Amino acid sequence: MKLTEQARGVYAIAVTPFTPDGAVDVESVDRMVDFYEGAGVDGLTILGILGEAPKLDQVEAEAFALRVIRRTALPVVVGVSSPGFAAMSALTRAVMDAGAAGVMIGPPPHLRTDDQIAGYFDAAAEAVGPDTPWVLQDYPLALTVQMTAPVIRRIVQANPNCVMLKHEDWPGLEKITALRGFEADGGMRRISILCGNGGLFLDFETERGADGAMTGYAFPEMLVDLVQHARAGRRDAAHDLFDAHLPLLRYEQQPGVGLAARKYILKQRGVIAHDGQRRPAAALTDTARAEIDFLMARLARRRPV
C-alpha cells in the first residue's frame, strides 16, 4: 500500500521505546503499534524527530522499522533523513522492500536559499528513487530551514514522487491557504497536507485545507475524532473536543522536555513500559510529572482517557 497524494486522516508519529539500559524495547514496540491501531489512526510514521532517529544506528533503525511494518497492516511512513544520500538510499530500499508506504525527508540545517533547498530535495528524490513516494517535512522551528509556499510548489512540481507535505510551520495557517490556492489556480498539482506541531493548531488547519494530522500527541484518538468532525462539517464539536485537550497539548509542546512529557503520558497510559530517552535527553522533574498527572486527571473528568 503505497502513499499517494490522496492520503488523509491521522498518521500517528510514533516514539521509539527504550528499555532502562537504552536498548530498543521490542515488546513495547508491538504494544504501541497495537495501541495506535485501536485508536483508529489511518497510518503510522516512524523514525522522525519524535522517534529519536538520530540516536539509532543504521542497523537499529532498519530493525525497528521492519518490526513496525510487519506488525501492522496500516501504511507506515519511515523517516530517512540523513546527512548523506548513501544512508538515505540504503534505508529507503530496506523499508520499501519490507512494505513501507513511503518515506519522509527533512532538510539539513545548512540550507538557506530557495535554490539550495530545491536542489537538495531534487537530489534526495533521486536518492530514494522515482518509485518511492515521499513526504516533504517542513519544520523550520526544529530544522531551521525556511521554506516558503512558492519553494514548496517548486519542489512538488519538480518531483512527481513527492506526494505529501508534513506541515509544521508556526505560524503556518496562511501557508496552507497559499498552497491550496496554488492548486485551485492550476499552478501546483494536488498533494496531501498533514500537520504536526503536536496538533496544536489542528482545529483551524483542517478548516484551511489540511487533510489531517501527522503528529505524536499522546491521545491519538482525539486527533482521529477531531479530523472526522471537521470532515463532516461539525465545527463546534471539533473545537469543543480540541478545547478539552488544549492544556495537555500545550504542555507536550514545550521545547526541550516535550518528548519526555509525551513518553511519560504514553507510559502512564500503558502503551510503553518505560519513558526513558537515549542520551542526550531532557528529563522530567517530579513537579513536572505531578503537573501532567493533574492535567490527565482533569481531562479524564471531561472525557474518558
C-alpha positions in Angstrom: 0.0 0.0 0.0 2.0 3.0 -1.2 1.4 6.5 -0.1 -0.5 8.8 -2.5 -1.5 12.4 -2.8 -5.0 11.4 -1.6 -3.8 10.3 1.8 -5.9 11.8 4.6 -6.8 11.3 8.3 -4.3 10.7 11.1 -0.8 9.3 10.7 0.4 9.0 14.2 4.1 9.9 14.8 5.4 7.1 17.0 8.0 7.3 19.6 10.9 4.8 19.8 10.5 2.9 23.1 13.7 2.1 25.0 14.5 -0.1 28.0 16.2 1.4 31.0 19.6 0.3 29.6 19.0 2.1 26.3 18.1 -0.9 24.1 15.0 -0.7 21.8 12.1 -2.2 23.8 10.6 -4.6 21.2 7.8 -5.7 23.4 6.7 -2.0 23.9 7.1 -1.5 20.1 4.5 -4.3 19.5 2.1 -2.9 22.2 2.5 0.6 20.8 1.6 -0.4 17.3 -1.5 -2.3 18.6 -2.5 0.8 20.6 -2.4 3.0 17.5 -4.4 0.6 15.5 -7.0 0.5 18.3 -7.1 4.3 18.4 -8.3 4.3 14.7 -5.4 6.0 13.1 -5.0 5.8 9.3 -1.3 5.2 9.3 2.0 5.4 11.3 5.1 7.5 10.8 8.3 6.3 12.5 11.9 7.4 12.8 11.2 11.1 12.8 12.4 13.7 15.2 10.0 12.4 17.9 11.3 8.9 17.3 14.8 10.0 18.2 16.0 8.7 14.8 19.5 10.3 15.0 20.2 8.3 18.2 19.8 5.0 16.4 22.4 3.5 14.2 21.6 2.2 10.8 21.1 -1.4 11.9 18.8 -0.4 14.8 16.8 1.9 12.6 16.2 -0.8 9.9 15.3 -3.4 12.5 12.9 -1.1 14.3 11.2 -0.1 11.0 10.9 -3.7 9.8 9.3 -4.7 13.2 6.7 -2.0 12.9 5.9 -2.7 9.2 5.5 -6.4 9.9 3.3 -5.8 12.9 0.6 -3.8 11.2 -1.5 -3.6 8.0 -1.6 0.2 8.4 0.5 2.2 5.9 3.9 3.1 7.5 5.9 6.1 6.6 9.6 5.9 7.6 11.8 8.9 8.2 15.0 8.5 6.2 16.5 12.0 6.7 20.3 11.7 6.7 23.4 14.0 6.2 24.4 11.7 3.3 22.3 10.3 0.4 24.0 6.8 0.7 22.5 6.1 4.1 19.1 7.6 3.0 19.1 5.4 -0.1 20.0 2.3 1.8 17.4 2.7 4.5 14.8 3.6 1.9 15.5 0.4 -0.1 15.3 -1.7 3.0 11.9 -0.4 4.3 10.3 -0.2 0.9 11.2 -3.8 0.2 9.7 -4.7 3.5 6.4 -3.0 2.6 6.6 0.6 3.8 4.1 3.0 2.2 6.7 5.8 1.7 9.5 7.8 3.3 9.8 11.2 4.9 12.7 13.6 4.2 13.5 16.7 6.1 16.1 19.3 5.0 19.6 19.5 6.6 20.0 22.8 8.6 22.7 24.3 6.3 20.2 25.1 3.5 19.4 28.8 3.3 18.4 29.9 -0.2 15.5 28.7 -2.3 17.9 27.3 -4.9 19.7 25.3 -2.2 16.5 24.0 -0.8 15.0 23.0 -4.1 18.3 21.5 -5.3 18.7 19.4 -2.2 15.2 17.9 -2.5 15.7 17.2 -6.2 18.8 15.2 -5.2 17.0 13.5 -2.3 14.1 12.4 -4.6 16.7 10.9 -6.9 18.4 9.1 -4.0 15.1 7.4 -2.8 14.2 6.5 -6.4 11.3 7.5 -8.7 9.0 4.7 -7.5 9.2 5.7 -3.8 6.5 8.1 -2.6 8.0 10.6 -0.2 6.8 13.2 2.3 8.4 16.7 2.4 8.9 17.7 6.0 8.6 21.4 6.7 9.6 22.0 10.3 11.5 25.3 10.5 11.3 25.6 14.3 13.4 22.4 14.7 15.3 22.1 11.4 15.9 25.9 10.9 15.2 25.8 7.2 12.6 28.3 6.0 10.5 27.0 3.1 8.1 29.5 1.6 4.9 28.3 -0.2 6.5 29.1 -3.6 9.6 27.0 -2.9 7.3 24.1 -1.8 5.4 24.4 -5.0 8.7 24.3 -6.9 9.8 21.1 -5.2 6.4 19.5 -5.7 6.2 20.4 -9.4 9.8 19.1 -10.0 9.3 15.8 -8.2 6.3 13.7 -9.0 7.1 11.2 -6.2 6.6 14.0 -3.6 3.0 13.2 -2.6 2.6 14.8 0.8 3.7 17.8 2.9 4.2 17.3 6.6 3.3 20.9 7.5 4.5 22.1 10.9 5.5 25.7 10.3 4.4 28.1 13.1 2.6 30.3 12.3 1.6 28.3 9.3 -2.1 28.7 8.6 -1.6 31.2 5.7 0.9 28.7 4.1 -1.8 26.1 3.9 -4.1 28.6 2.3 -1.5 29.6 -0.2 -0.7 26.0 -1.2 -4.3 25.1 -1.7 -4.7 28.4 -3.7 -1.9 27.3 -6.0 -3.8 24.0 -6.6 -7.1 25.8 -7.2 -5.4 28.1 -9.8 -3.7 25.1 -11.6 -0.2 26.3 -10.5 0.5 23.1 -8.5 -0.7 19.6 -8.6 -2.6 18.4 -5.5 -0.6 16.9 -2.6 -1.8 15.6 0.7 -1.1 18.0 3.6 -0.9 16.5 7.1 0.0 18.7 10.0 2.3 18.4 13.0 3.2 20.6 16.0 1.5 18.1 18.3 -1.9 19.1 16.9 -1.6 22.5 18.5 -3.3 24.2 15.5 -5.2 21.3 14.1 -8.6 22.9 14.8 -8.0 25.6 12.2 -5.6 23.7 10.0 -8.4 21.4 8.9 -10.5 24.4 8.1 -7.7 25.8 5.9 -7.5 22.7 3.8 -5.3 20.3 5.6 -6.2 16.6 5.1 -5.5 15.6 8.7 -2.6 15.2 11.2 0.8 13.6 11.2 1.9 14.2 14.8 2.5 12.4 18.0 0.1 13.7 20.6 -0.3 11.0 23.2 -4.1 10.8 22.7 -4.3 9.9 19.0 -8.0 9.0 19.4 -8.7 12.8 19.9 -6.9 13.6 16.6 -8.9 10.9 14.8 -12.2 12.3 16.2 -11.3 15.9 15.5 -10.5 15.2 11.9 -13.7 13.2 11.5 -15.7 16.1 13.0 -14.0 18.5 10.7 -14.6 16.4 7.6 -18.3 16.1 8.5 -18.7 19.8 9.0 -19.2 19.5 12.7 -17.3 22.6 13.6 -18.4 23.2 17.1 -17.9 19.5 18.0 -14.3 19.7 16.6 -13.5 22.8 18.6 -15.1 21.6 21.8 -13.0 18.4 21.6 -9.9 20.4 20.9 -10.5 22.8 23.8 -10.8 19.9 26.2 -7.3 18.6 25.2 -5.6 22.0 24.7 -3.9 22.2 28.2 -2.2 18.8 27.6 -1.4 19.6 24.0 0.3 22.8 25.2 2.2 21.0 27.9 3.6 18.5 25.4 4.8 21.2 23.1 7.3 22.7 25.5 10.7 22.9 23.8 13.3 20.5 25.4 11.0 18.5 27.6 8.1 17.9 25.2 9.3 14.4 24.2 9.8 13.5 27.9 6.3 14.6 28.6 4.8 12.6 25.7 6.7 9.5 26.7 5.6 9.8 30.3 2.0 10.1 29.2 2.3 7.0 27.0 3.8 5.1 29.9 1.0 6.2 32.2 -1.5 5.0 29.6 0.2 1.6 29.5 1.4 2.0 25.9 5.1 1.7 26.6 6.8 0.2 29.6 9.4 2.8 30.1 9.5 6.6 29.4 13.3 7.0 29.0 15.1 8.5 26.1 18.5 7.9 24.8 21.1 10.4 25.8 21.4 13.2 25.4 17.9 13.8 26.7 15.9 16.1 28.9 14.2 14.6 31.9 11.1 15.5 33.7 11.2 16.6 37.3 8.9 15.2 39.9 7.0 18.5 39.8 6.5 18.2 36.0 5.2 14.6 36.4 2.7 15.8 39.0 1.5 18.6 36.7 1.0 16.1 33.9 -0.9 13.7 36.2 -3.1 16.7 37.2 -3.8 17.6 33.6 -4.6 13.9 32.7 -7.0 13.7 35.7 -8.8 16.9 34.6 -9.1 15.5 31.1 -10.5 12.3 32.4 -13.3 14.1 34.1 -14.2 15.8 30.8 -13.6 12.8 28.5 -12.6 9.3 29.5 -9.0 8.5 28.9 
